[in-house]
Amino acid sequence: MPACLLGCDELFEHGYIHVTDTGHVAVSDKTGEHPALKEAADQLAGNSVGGYSEHRAPYFAWHRNNIVQ
């Protein structure tokens, strides 16, 4: 997932946001622990992920199941 000025890549890598099986950004429950991160993540929620494809879908599913939880 391409990095953005806000630090989307860091939010993703630490499991604060994830990519749904439809290729959109979703906010994880982890953000509840950090109000400022939740605010930043909420601004990204629902956006389409340009790097999402059927080929990459298994990676995003792995991330949701292993990093987000």
Secondary structure, DSSP 8 states (H G I E B T S, - for coil): ----TT-HHHHHHTTSEEE-TTSBEEE-GGGGG-HHHHHHHHHHTT-B-TT--TTTHHHHHHHHHHT--
